[in-house]
Structures are given as structure tokens and as C-alpha cells.
Amino acid sequence: MDDLDRFRLRVLGDADLRRRLQEEADPTRFAVRVVALAHVEGYDVDLGTVRAELDDARHRWLARWI
């Protein structure tokens, strides 16, 4: 499990972190916010990894519904 996975688990258990992430609808700004909040919480997460994860999730969603 890497720091991004650990941060995901942290977010799932913290309503305030979830709210702060859910406030951002723009994908680029969302990714930047993920990295910033992860760093504040002590996780080593980089923007390239977050963007790749978001792209992968979008492709999986499209493949499922198309």
C-alpha cells in the first residue's frame, strides 16, 4: 500500500477531509488539492500519480457505461 492508498483511507475516515475534497469540481484543481492536503497530513503523494489515478478511474467508468 502506497501513501496515496493510505491517504484515501484517511479521507474515508475523516468527514472534514472528504468535504474539503468534494468542494472542488475541476479535475486539475482537485488533483492539486489532493496533493496539498495529503502533504499537510504527512503523506508523500505527487501530482503525476494523482492525475494518473484520476484518468484511470475515468477510463474504468467510461468502459463500464459505454
C-alpha positions as CSV (number, residue, x, y, z in Angstrom):
1,M,0.0,0.0,0.0
2,D,1.5,3.4,-1.0
3,D,0.9,6.8,0.5
4,L,-1.9,7.6,-1.9
5,D,-3.8,4.5,-0.8
6,R,-3.2,5.4,2.9
7,F,-4.4,8.9,2.2
8,R,-7.6,7.5,0.6
9,L,-8.3,5.5,3.7
10,R,-7.6,8.6,5.9
11,V,-10.1,10.6,3.8
12,L,-12.7,7.9,4.1
13,G,-12.5,8.2,7.9
14,D,-12.4,12.0,8.1
15,A,-15.6,13.9,7.2
16,D,-13.8,17.2,7.1
17,L,-11.2,16.0,4.6
18,R,-13.9,14.5,2.4
19,R,-15.8,17.8,2.5
20,R,-12.7,19.8,1.5
21,L,-12.1,17.5,-1.4
22,Q,-15.7,17.3,-2.5
23,E,-15.8,21.1,-2.7
24,E,-13.6,21.1,-5.8
25,A,-15.2,20.1,-9.1
26,D,-12.4,21.0,-11.5
27,P,-10.3,17.9,-12.1
28,T,-7.0,19.8,-12.2
29,R,-7.6,21.8,-9.1
30,F,-9.0,18.7,-7.4
31,A,-5.7,16.8,-8.1
32,V,-3.7,19.8,-6.7
33,R,-5.9,19.9,-3.6
34,V,-5.4,16.1,-3.1
35,V,-1.6,16.6,-3.2
36,A,-1.7,19.6,-0.9
37,L,-4.0,18.0,1.7
38,A,-2.0,14.8,1.6
39,H,1.2,16.6,2.3
40,V,-0.4,18.5,5.2
41,E,-1.5,15.1,6.6
42,G,2.1,13.7,6.2
43,Y,1.6,11.6,3.1
44,D,4.1,11.7,0.2
45,V,1.8,12.0,-2.8
46,D,2.8,13.6,-6.2
47,L,0.6,15.3,-8.7
48,G,1.5,12.9,-11.6
49,T,0.3,9.9,-9.6
50,V,-2.9,11.6,-8.6
51,R,-3.6,12.6,-12.2
52,A,-2.9,9.1,-13.5
53,E,-5.3,7.6,-10.9
54,L,-8.0,10.1,-11.8
55,D,-7.5,9.3,-15.6
56,D,-7.6,5.5,-14.8
57,A,-10.8,5.9,-12.8
58,R,-12.4,7.9,-15.6
59,H,-11.5,5.3,-18.2
60,R,-12.8,2.5,-16.0
61,W,-16.1,4.4,-15.5
62,L,-16.4,5.0,-19.3
63,A,-15.7,1.4,-20.1
64,R,-18.4,0.3,-17.7
65,W,-21.1,2.6,-19.1
66,I,-20.4,2.7,-22.8
